[in-house]
Amino acid sequence: MNIKKHIPNLITLINLFCGCIAVVFVSQADYLMAFYMVCLGIFFDFFDGFFARLFKVSSPLGLQLDSLADMVTSGVVPGYIMYTMFLKSANPNDLMASSIIPFLGFIVTLGSCYRLANFNIDTRQTDSFIGLPTPANALFILSLPLVLQFSDSLVIFEILSNHWVLLGITVCSAYILNAEIPLFALKIKKFTVKDNVLQIVFLLVSLLLLITLQYIAIPLIIIFYVLLSVVNNIFLKK
């Protein structure tokens, strides 16, 4: 029995397990622990592919299993988060706002599902991404209740408690996941500054934002990642 070929799939299942635990924490309104579990799941999501390449045991089963695990960790969990945020922002006296609109949060889950299925058959996404990867989108969505929890700003509270703003975030999230926008990957192939300027700039700015803004920095980092990619695409076309 070749144990090596099962190691990447085991790591993928740990990712799925983290996603399942995150769902439980969201149901208990423990958004911080849900965030940590999704981060842990994304960590394992990175290393399943790493070990598959290291041991040269990549397989169609591993590819499908990876997407199924991501569907929970980076698809169901952020959709559930948006559902709970809609629910908290709703006026209890408004029947539609409190009983129907919150389910629109799962549009994020639908967008994630479509992206993951498309990613498996899109041969263009080997060295870069087309559309925002589901783990990045998940981190963006899961950071929103943390921004509310750890920020004292009344303006931020009013913005993220508005169901129209939440609907806009939900629709934009589903769109950017599947948009035909090339986004750079963080993979380092050549250990030279010239070949990794984008990655270095992104990591330095992200580190600075995290140190100064903490949880509030997370959505800003994801937005910066998209904008930096768009600017890079414009310069590449010139």
HUKA-V259642 format. One line per field, one symbol per residue. ss: DSSP state (A for helix, B for strand, O for the rest). A space follows every 10 residues. Layout:
ss=???
//
This chain:
ss=OOOAAAAAAA AAAAAAAAAA AAAAAAAOOO AAAAAAAAAA AAAAAAAAAA AAAAOOOOOA AAAAAAAAAA AAAAAAAAAA AAAAAAAAAO OOOOAAAAAO AAAAAAAAAA AAAAAAAAAA AOOOOOOBBB OOOAAAAAAA AAAAAAAAAA OOOAAAAAAA OOAAAAAAAA AAAAAAAAOO OBBBOOOOOO OOOAAAAAAA AAAAAAAAAA AAAOAAAAAA AAAAAAAAAA AAAAAAAO
//
